[in-house]
Amino acid sequence: MTDMTNQRPTDDRASGDNVAALPTAYVPGEVEGELYERWVERGYFSADEKSDKPPYTIVIPPPNVTGSLHLGHAFEHTLIDSLTRRKRMQGYEVLWQPGMDHAGIATQNVVERELAKEGKSRHDLGRTEFVERVWQWKAESGGQISGQMRRLGDGVDWSRERFTMDEGLSQAVQTIFKKLFDEGLIYRAERIINWCPRCLTAISDIEVEYSDDDGELVSIRYGEGENSIVVATTRAETMLGDTAVAVHPEDERYAHLVGTEIELPLTGRRIPIVADAHVDPEFGTGAVKVTPAHDPNDFEIGQRHDLPSITVLDEHAVITAHGPFQGLDRLEARSAIVGALRAEGRIVAEKRPYTHSVGHCSRCKTTIEPRLSLQWWVKVAPLAQAAGDAVRDGRVAIHPKEMEPRYFGWVDNLHDWCISRQLWWGHRIPVWYGPNGEVVCVGPDDQAPTGEGWHQDNDVLDTWFSSGLWPFSTLGWPQQTAALEKFYPTSVLVTGYDILFFWVARMMMFGLYAMDGTPPFHTIALHGMVRDQFGKKMSKSFGNAVNPLDWMDAYGADAVRFTLARGANPGADVPIGEDWVQGSRNFCNKIWNATRFALMNGATVDGPVPAPEELTAADRWILSRLNATVAEVDALYDDYQFAKVADALFHFAWDEVFDWYVELSKTTLAKGGAQADAARRVLGEVLDVTLRLLHPVVPFVTEALWTALTGAESVVIAAWPADSGFRDAAAEAEIATLQQVVTEVRRFRNDQGLKPGQKVPASLELGATVLAAHEDAIRSLLRLTLPEEGFAPTASLPVAGAVVALDLSGTIDVGAERKRLQKDLAVAEKEKTQTAAKLGNEGFLAKAPDDVVVKIRARQQAAEADIVRITAQLAALPQG
């Protein structure tokens, strides 16, 4: 048999001596923090770019500097940590790159709220002092999530921690901005953007949250008589900026009006009626108002028809148009304008409430205002083409593959990206304007122009711009560093499908562009969102949000991690409830107790595992199953099937190792001798390998137990188990037969109302079956005593070629048990009669849906099975 011993003790102490170091009960809070700091101090997570080991790199999706650990973070970090811990054990030079995002809007809002408490605004401080104040906040309060990551057990290289505003990353931002600018891929133009009237900045699509809100839909008649036309809108206030009415070119209802002009109510302006294929003739009246300065679709129509764009709302969403509505907030103006139109008899219909999708700023929840604005843009077409090609030609794999169409649907239809933000905190646009209209883009090695009339652009870059450089900027780019050469491209990106279109696509575009066509990662492994146990999105407003630190306090980090991993099916959302975490805590306790038992009974990792001919069938069975589990877990990890990894380990450890092999070994150990010594070595081997397999998912409890079992330094740097190839089909079949007997008799005992620990006299007729060698184990597992004089069996169970005869007299209240079973039998017979009547009714069968008939047939079959089972139980009861 292949020797699978790794990281063995170098001294002569027996492994069992270490049990003294293990408390009776596992208390996570007493070991987790100490173990983590020990790992960090010993440099286990530090990556060495000079190493000859093959690299394995994962970047952490940088959490916001304002953030704290939520279940989504804990979920994603658990998956990444599992991958990196396994690869480290497999001999790779692992870099899990940590860091934080400066989170422009979120961070500026936090500091502005702090200033408001002092009765100040950022304008009272000025830009320079305000930015200094943000850096001060970061130093004092930002980044609490780093400590929480330690609590979870994240094996990141803290010596390489980066921040998207630190000096090196700022240089990377300037470098790529200038490169894109010089090549004409960054430009400045007026376009429609998402504008937050509260944060006073453009925001990205990902920063817009949509909800179904109650509003109003009003239908307004433009023009008079036969030449009038009716349009419907939820935003009547924007009509002041209308510059056309559009209809579909093939809509015969309005063909006579196309090319004519109509008067815009309340303004006196005349606007054209244009034909545009964008209009849906089936929706509403088939005519739409066109407001190019306040709607993205209208802007496109305006461009096609050379329409003017009239801005009627300022940055605070206040009406600027001259007239009676000037100075009104958009909601006040909406009501006032509808009232004025109603007074003129131009309101044809009103619908309240009218539920429709409305965008809100994710930071402050203010309703977003589409607004025409002069902004900086990235021309994404060539970059997006490269990002799509990298997946199409196989350089990058998306897992699960079913997510590929969503990726292509996004990158193949990308609009140019608005990258400027009207903030003070962030990477300032590196463009200077001169007194005579000069525009100069300044790179990190360039001297900024000075002199009278020169000034820098006031805007900062979208946070996604700098985070899009994360896989290579964190490694020192634009310098060609040893770290960049060693660890780029990264191995896999583990992230949520919800940011596939934003962060992932931007990293793909920038990585391919900056790194000469080399994508930033080989694989994109997508996971879903964490939800509550009912599948509902977790939210403070729903009252179902969970702080993972609370669960870690109650049950330990390992229990939280195992629960999250067990729900991680590729690309699917993850429901989670506290009772599931409790179950994982119980699993950790089971691992602890089983290992303590093994150590107390002399389990050892010293020396080779005895040859197969020196082992019992139970020993060979568990070693065969162990190797099969190693192979299964490896295959599942390589396919990013985290849930199946956790499930395979759970069932192997709990069901096969703890519930069967540990119990079977008790009989062997009690006999003593050579077989007992062999069992101790097998028990040690099985626990050693099992703990190493479990370590990536539950690192703390496995570290405490593995070091106690082996006496070695740390399971973090132990070798990952290898499948030795040993299989023993005969032993697996033999133990399966044993399990069948034990399971059937246990079921019978339970049906007869016997307590689990209640002893019952029994005779075993094992004959020449493979069970003959397991009589002691069968009796021990089933609490069956040897028959004494006068033994008179009251029940006989033929199972797997053996016969188990039991004497239940005196162990149960036969009369009460008979009454209970007769009552259950009557219920089953009634169910059978009722279902038979329905299934025998041709009229019913003709009308009933197929699924209903299937359910009734299933009920009938279940009733018939119950009748057979209960009848057998009654027959097995003692007579009298």
N, C-alpha and C positions, 0 to 999 in steps of 0.2 A: 504494500500500500504506500502511495506517495506520502512522504512526510510533509505535513502542512504546518509545522511549528515555526513561528516567527517571533522575534522580539522576546525571547525566553529569558527567564531570570539567570543572572550570571553567578548568583551565589548558590549555596547548597540548601537553603531553607525549603521546606515543603510548602506547597501552595496553601495547604490547609492552615498553616500557621497564621496566614493573613486574615483569617476570619475575625480575629480579635479586633482588627481595624475597622470592621464594618458594624455599625450600630444595628440593633435589632430591626428597627424600622428606617426606611429611607425618608429623610426630610430634605427636600430639594434646596430650600433656602439656606441650609447649613453648609452646602458644598458647592453650589453653582458659581457664586461670585469668586470664591477662592480658586476653584479650578480654572476659571476663565483667565484670571490675572496670571496664573502660573503659565498657561499656554502662551500668553502674550509675552511675558518676561523671558521665556525660553526661546522666543523667536520662531515658534512653529508656523506662524502665518506669514512670516516675512519671505518675500520673493527675491531670488538672486538672479539678476540678469547675466551673471557670469557662469551660471550653472550649465553643466552638460546635459542635464535632464531635459526631456521634451517639454515645451511650455504648454500650460493650460491657463487661459486667461478669461476672466469674466469681469465686466464692469458692473458696479452697482448702479441701478437707475437712481441718479442722485436725488435724495429727498430734499425738499425745501428746507432752507435754514430755519424757517419759522415753524417747521412741522414737528410732530411728535409721533411716536410709533402707533400706528393703528393696525387693525387686523390684516388689511391689505399688504402693508409693509411686512408684517410678521410672516404672512403666507409666502410672499415672494422671496424673502430672505431665507426662509427655511428651505425652499427648493434650491436656491443657489448654493447655500451652505452645504446641503447634502451632496451636490455635484462636486464642489471643490474639495470637501473632506475625502470623498472617495478617490478623486484623482490624486490627491496628495498621498494617500495610502498606496496608490498604484505606481508611485514613483515619478510623478510629473512635477515639474517646477511650477507651482500654482501661484497665480496672482489673482486675488479677488480685490479689485481696485475700489476703495471707498472714497467718498467725498460728498459734498453738498452743493445744491444749486442756490444761487443768490436770490432767486424768486422775486424778480423786480417788483411787481405790483403788490404781492402779498407782504413783502418785507417793508416796502414804503408805507403801506397802510398801517402796519403794526407800529412803526415809529411815529407816524402822524397821529395815531390815536394817543400815544404816550405824550406827544407835544400838546395835544388838545387838553389833556388833564392839567397842563401848566398854563392853559389859556393862550397857547401859541399855535401858529401854523408854520409850515416849512418856509413860507415866504418871509416870515419874521426873521428866520435864521439866514436865509440866502442859500444858494446851491452848495457852496463849498462847506459851510458849517453844517448844513443838513446831512450831507454825505458823510462827514466826519462823525456825526451823531449816529448814523446807521452803523458804521463800523464799530463804534463804541457799544451799541446794542448787541451786535453780533458777538463781540468779545465777552460780554457779560451774560447774555441770555440766549443767544442763538445756538443752534446745534445741540439741543438737549437730546435729540434723537440718537446721537453717537453713543451716549451712555446707555440708552435703551437697547441699542443694537448689541452692546456687550452683554446686556442682561439676557438677550435671546440666544447668545452664543455665536454670533457672526464671526467666522474665521477670516476677517479681512486683514490686509497688511496696513496697519495704522500708520506706519512710518511713511507711507505714500499717500496719505489722505490729501485730497485736493478740494479746492473751492473754485467755483466758476468765475470768481472775481479776483483770484490771486494773480500774482505777477506773471507767472508762466502762461496761464490760460488767457490772460488779457493780451499777451503778445500773440498767441495763436489766433485770437479773434481779430486783431488788427491785420495780421498777415493774410488771412483768408478773405477778409472784407476787401482789402486793397486788390488782391488777386482777382476776385470776382468783379470789382468795380472797373479795373483796368481792362478786363475782357468783355465789358459791356453786359455782364450778367447781374449787376446791381445798378438800379436806376431810380430816379425820383419822379413821381407822377401823381396826378390827382386821380383817385379811384374811390369807390365805395368801400368803407371799412366798418368793422364792428366798433362802435364808440360807447364808452361808459361815461354817462354824464356825472357820475359820482367820482370815479377815479380820474376823470378827465384825461383819458388816454385811449388810443386804439388798443384792442385786445385781439388775441388770436382765436381761431375757431374753437380750439380746445378749452379756452377760458370762458366759453359761452355755454350756459346750461339751459336746456329747453324744458318747459313745463306747459301743460295744458291749462290756460288761464281763461277765466270768464271775462269777456269784453263785450263789444257791441258791433254789429254789422249793419251799416246804414247804406241804403241805396239812394243815390243822388241823381237828379235829372239835370244834365248840362244842356243848355240851348233851349229853343222854343219850338213848339208845334211839331210838324213832321220831321224837322231837322234836328230834333232833340235826341239825346242819347243818355241812357241810364248806366251808371257805374256803381259798383258796390265796394266799400272799403271798411276796414277796421280802424283806420288811422285818418279820420277826417281832417285833422289838423294839417296834414301834409298837402292837402289839396291846394293850399296857397302857393305851393311850388310846382304845381302841374304845368307841364309844357306841351302836353299832347294827350289825346285819347287814342288807344290802339285797339284794332279789331283784327280778326284773322283774315288773310287775303281771300279765302274761299267762302267767307260767310256772306251769303247773298243778302241777308237782312240789312247789312250796312254798306253794301257795294256802292250805292249811290252817294254815300257820305265821304268815302275815302278821297282825300285830296282837298276837301273843303275845310273851312274853319268854323269854330264854335266858340261862344263866349263862355269863359270860365267864371262861374258864379262868385259873387262877393268881391271880385277883383277888377272887372271891366276889361281884362285882357282877353284877346282872342288867341285860341290855340288850334293847331291842326289835328285832323283825324287821319291817322296813318294805319297802314296795313302791315302787320308783323306776324310771322309764323309762330312766334313764342306764345301768342294768345291762345287759350283753350276755348273754342267756341261753345263747348258744352258746359262750361262752368259759369254759373251766374247768368248775367245777361249777355255774356260773350264779348263785352267791352270792358276795358280796364283803363283807369287813369294812369298816366305816366309821369312819375316824379323822379327824374334822373339823379337828383342830388340826395335822395333819401331812400332809395331802394336799389339793391344790386341788380335785379332783373330789369328794372326801369332804366338803370344806367346803361345796360347793354343795348336796350331798345333805342335809347337816346343816341348812343354812338353810331348805331346803324342808320339812323335817320337824321343825324346832324342836328339834334335838338339842343337847345340851351339847357344848362343846369342851374337852377335857382335854389340857393340855400335859404331856407326859411326858419331853421332852428339853429341856435348857437351851441357852443360846447356844453352848456348847462341844460340843453333841451328846452330853451326858452324861445318864443316866437320873436323873430327879428324883422319880419315883413312889416312895412309901414301900414298903418291902418288901426282899426279898433282892437285888434288882437295882439298888437305888439307888446312884449313884456310879459305875456302870460306863459306860465308853465305849460308843457305839452298837453297834460291831462286837463288843465283848466281851459286851454284853447280848444281842445276837442269838444268839450261840452258847449262852449260858447259858439263855436262854428256850427255845430249841429243845430243849436237853437236859432241861429241867424238864418240858416238854410230852411229850417222848418217855418220860420216866419214868412219866408218868401215862397213857401209852398213847393220847395224843391226836394223835400224828403219823400221819396216814393214808398219806402218800406224801412222798418227798423226791427232788428232782432236782438233782444236782450233776455238772458245772457247768451252770448255767442262764444262757445268754447273753441279756442284755437291755440296753436303752438306759439309760445312767446319766448324769446331768448333773454337770459339774465346774466349779468356779470357773476362769475363763479365766486368772486371775492366778496362783493358787497351786496349781491342779489338785486341790484338796480336793473330795470329793464333796459336792454341794449337799444341803442339808436343807430340804425344804418346811416352813415353820413359820408358825404363827399369830402375828401380831405387830401392834402398834399403830404405824401408819405414816401418812405423808401421801400423799394420792392426788390425781390430776387426773381430773375427770369428763370423759372424752374424747368422749362421744357427739356433742355438738353440734360439737366441733372436728373430729372425724373425718368427720362428715357434710359439713362445708365442704371438707375436703381431698379427699373423693371427688368432690364436685360440681365442683370446679375442673378436674378432669381430664375429667369427663363433658361439661361444657359447652364444652370446648376452650380454656379460658384457659391450661391447662398441657398440653403434649404429652409423652407418654412415648415414648422411642425406645430400642429398637425397640418398635413398637406391640404386639407379641406379649406384652410384659411387663405390659400393662395389667391383664389378669385377676388376676395375682398381686398387683398393687397394690390393686385393689378387694377382693380376697379378704381382704387384711389390714385396710385402713381400715374396711371395712364390718363387721368382726367384732372390733374392738378392745375389749379389756377396759380398765377404768380403770387408770391408770398410777401405779405406786408410785414416788414421786419422792424419798423420804427415804432417807438413807444414814447408818449409824452410824459416821461417820468424823469426823476433826477437820479434814482438809484439804478445802476446797471452799467453796461459797457456803452459809453457815449459814442455816437456816430463819429468816426474819425475823418470827418470832412470839414474843411474850412472854407469860408466864403470871403472874397475880397471886396474892396470898395468899388471895383469896376465890374462886378459880376463874375469874378473868377471863382472857380470851384476846384479845390485841391483835396485829393484823398491822401491821407498821411499814413504810411506804414510804420511798423515799430522801429525801423532804423532811419526813418526820415525826420527831418527837422520841421516842426510845424511853422507855417508862415507867421510872421509877426508884423507889427506896425499898425498905424492908424487905419481903422476901417475893417481889419481882419477879425473874424470871430468864428468860433466852432459851432457846428450844428447843435441845437439844444436837446435833440431827442437822444434816447438810448435804444439799444437793440433789444428786440424780443428775447426773452429768456431762452427760448428754444434754439436761438441762433448759437449761443455758446454751448448749450448742452448737446447740440448736434455734433460738436467736435469732440465730445467726451472720450470716445475710444482711443483717440490718438493724441489729443492735447494733454491728457493726463500723463502721457508717457514722454513728454518733453518736446513734441512737435511745436514749432517748425525745425528745431534742431534735430539732427539725426542721431539720437541718443542710443546707448546700448540697450536701454529698456524698450525703446521703440522697436529696435531690430529684433529683440528677443520675444516681446509679448504682443506685437501687432502682426497680423490681425488677431482679434480676440476669438476665442473658440466658440462660444455660444452666447446669445443674448436671451436671457430669461425675463420676460416682461408680459404685461397684460395686453390682451387683444384690444382693449379700449384705447391704448395709445399707439397702436400699430400704425395709424395714419399720420401721427404727428411726430413723436420723438423718433420712432424707428425709421420712418421714411426720411427724416432729416439727417439722421446719422448715415443712412445709406448714401444719400446724395453727397454729403460732405466728405465721407470717407473715400468714396470712389473718386471724387474730384481732387482731393488733396493728396491722396496716397497712390497716384498713378494707376488708377483702375483696380486697386486692391480693396475689396469690400471690408467693412469694419468687423465682420464676424462671419463664421462659416455657417452657423445655424441660428435661426430665430425660433425659440421655443416659446410658444404663446400659451398663457394660462388665462383662466376666467377671473371673475370677481367673487370676492367672499360675500356670501349672503347669510341671512339668519336661517334657522332650521326649517322655516316655512318657505324658503326660496325668495324672500323679500329683500330688496336692497337695504343694507344697513345705513341708517341715517339718524342723526340726533333728533331731527324733526319727527321721525317715526317712533322714537323712543326705543329703538332696538340696537343702537350702536354699542359696541363693546370695547372697553379698553383692555388690550391683551395683557397689560401689566397686572391688572386685577386677577386675571385667570392664572398668570404666572405666580402671583403671590399665593393663590389658593392651591394650585395643583402642580406648580413647577414648570419651567420652560420646556422640558422634554415632553410633557403631556400636551402642551399647546402645539408644539412642533409636530408631534406624531399625529395629532388630530387634523392639522392643516394638510400635512403630506398625504394622509389617507383619503382626503377628498379631492386631491389634485389630478383630475383627469384632463388630458391635453385639451386646451381651448374651451373647457366647460366651466361654468360657474360652480362655486364651492359653498354648499350649505353647511352651516356649523352651529351647534348648540352647546350649551354648557354641560349637558349630560354626556355629550360625546367626549368632552375634555375629561370629565370624571372617569369615563371608561378607559381613556388613555393613561390616566394616573394609575388606575388599577393594573394596567398592563405593566407599567414601570415598577410597581410594587411586586408584581408577580416575578419579573426578571430579578429583582433584588432578593426576594425570598428564596427562589430556586437556586440562585448562585450561592447564597449563604448556606443553604442545605448541602450543596455540593462541597463547599469548602469544609464544612463541619464533618463531612464524611470522607474527607481525604482526597477529593478530586484534584488531579495534578496535570500539569503540562510538561512535566519532566520526561525526557526520553521519547523515543518514537512510539507511535501507536502500534500495539501488538499486531502480528499478522492475522489475516482473516480466520485462519484455522484455529487460532487461540481465542477467538471471540464467540460470544453467544449470538444467537439469531437476533436478539434485541440490539446488541452492539452493532452488528453488521447492518441491520435495518436502519438505525439512526445515522450511521455514517453514510450509507447510500442516499438517504433522504437529505442529509446535510449537503453533499456534493451536488445533488440535483437542485437544491435551493440556491446554492452559490451560482450555478449556471443560469437559473431562472432570473435571479436578481440582477446579474450582469446584463442579460439581454434586455430586461425591462428598463434599467438605467440608461442603456444606450439608446433606447427608444423614447426616453423622457416620460415614461409611464410611472410617475411618482406614486399615484394611488395604488397601482398594482404592486409596486415594490413594497410599500408599507403593508399592504394586505398579505402578500406572500410571507413577509417576515413575521407578521403577527400570528398567522395560522401555524407556521412552522414552529415558532418559539413557544407559543402558548399550547397549541393542540398536540404537537408531536413531541417536542422536547420536554415541556413541563408536565403536561397532563399524562403523557404515556411513557416516555423514556425514563424520566426521573422516577416515576412510580414503579416501573418495571425494574429499575436498577436497585431499588430498595431491597427486593428479594435477593438479588445477587450479592449485594453488599452484606446482607445479614448472614449469608452462608460462609463468608470469608474465603480465604485461599486464593489461588491464582486467578480464578475468574473474577473475584472481587477486585483484585489489583488491576486487572484488565479493564473492568468497568469504571474504576476510578480514573484511569487514563483516558478512556473513551469519553467519560463525562466531562473531564477537563477539556479535551479537544473540542467537543461539541459546543461547550459554553464559550471557549476561546473564540472559535470561528463565528458563532452566533453573535457574540458581543461586538466583534469587528464588523459584521454585516449590519448590525443595528446602529453602529456608532454615528454614521453621517446624519441620521434622522434624530436620534436621541443621544447627543454627545455626552451629557453630564453623567447620567446614571451608568452608562457603559464605561466611561473613564474610571469612575470609582470602583466598579466591579472588576474590570479587566486588569487594572493594576494590582488589585488585591489577589486576583486569581493567578496572575503570571509573575508578579513581582517585578515586571519590566517598567520602563520609564513612563510611557504614555501610549494609549491606543491611537492618539492623533497621528503619531509617526510610525505606527505598526504597519506591517504589510497587509494590503488588501487580500482577503482569502482567494485562493485559486481552486478551481475544480480539478481535483486529482484524477478524475475520470473513473473513480471507483463506483461501481453500481453492483447491487446484489438483488436481482429480481426474486430469487428464491426466498431470501430473508424478508423482503418486502411483502411477498405473498403470505408467508408464514405469520408475520405480525398482523397483517390485515385480517387473517382468519381469527387470530386471538382477539383482535379488536371487535370483530363481529360477534363473537360469543359474549364478551364482556358487555358490549352495548345492548345486545338483546336481553340479557339477564337483568341488566340495570333498568331497562325499560319495564320489564315485568315487575321487578321489585317496586318501581315507582307506581305502576298501575295498581299494585296491591296495597299501596299506602304505607309501605315500609320506609322508615327513616334511613337516610344514606349510611349512617354508621351502625345501624342495627344488624347484629350478627344472626345468621340463619344456618342451621345444620343442613348439609347437602352432600350428595354423593355425585362424583364426576365419572362418567363413562367416556374416556378419551380414546380408548382402543389404540389403534395404530396410526391415528391422525398426528399431524405436526404439533398438535396441542399437548401431546403426552409429556413433553419436556417443560411445559409451562403450568403444571397443576398448581404449584406453590404461588405463582404470580396470579393465576386466576382466582384462587381462594383469597389472596390478599386484596386484590382489586375489588372483589365482589362481597367481601366480608362474609365468606362462607366457611363455617367451621366443619371439622370432620364429624361424620355421623357416629353417634354413640349407640350403645345397646338399646334396642327398642326403637331405633330410627324407623319412622314410617312416613315416607314421602307423600305429600298431599298435592304436589304439582310436578310435572315432568316436562322439560323443555328440550326438544331436539334442535340443535343449532350447529351448523357447519360440520356435520358428521359426528358430533358429540352429543351426549345427553346429560343435562343438568337436572337432577332430581332434588327438590327442596321440601323440607318439612316446615310448613307455615303455621302449624298448630301452636297456639299460644302466642303467636307474634302479632296477630291482628284480631279485631273484633269481626268475626266471620259474618255474623248476622247483620251488623251495620253495613259491612262492605257489600254483602249480597243485595241489600235494599238499595244502596247507592247505585250499584251497577244495573239492577233491574229498572230503576228510574231512568238511567241514561239510555238503556236499551229501548224503553218505551218511546223516548223522544226520537231516537234514531229511526225506529220503525214507523212512527208517524210521519217523519220527514220523507221516508222512502215512499209511503203510500201517497202523500200529497204530490210529490214530484212525478210519480208514476201516473197519477190521474191527469196531470197537465200534459205530460208527454204522450199520453194515449188519446188526447183530445185533438182530432184532426182540425177542428175549427180553430182552436187555439194556435196550433202549429202553423196554420195558413196565414194567420194575422200577425203573430208575434215576430219582432225583429230577430235576426239571426243571433245577435249577441245575447239576447235574453234567453233563447233556447239553449245556447251553449252553457250559460250560467246554471240553468235548471238541470241540465244533464250532469254538470259537475257536482251540483248539490246531491243529486241522486247517487252518483258514484261514491261521494264522501259518506253518505248515509249507509250505503251497503258495506263499505269498509268498516265503519263504526260497528255495525251489527256483527260482523265477523269477529272483530277484535273483542267486543264486550262479551259475546257468547263464549269465546275462548277463555276470557278471564273468569267468567262465572263457572265454567267447567273445571278450572284449575283451583277453585276455592275448596278448602277442606269440607268434607261432607259432615253433616250432623246438625 
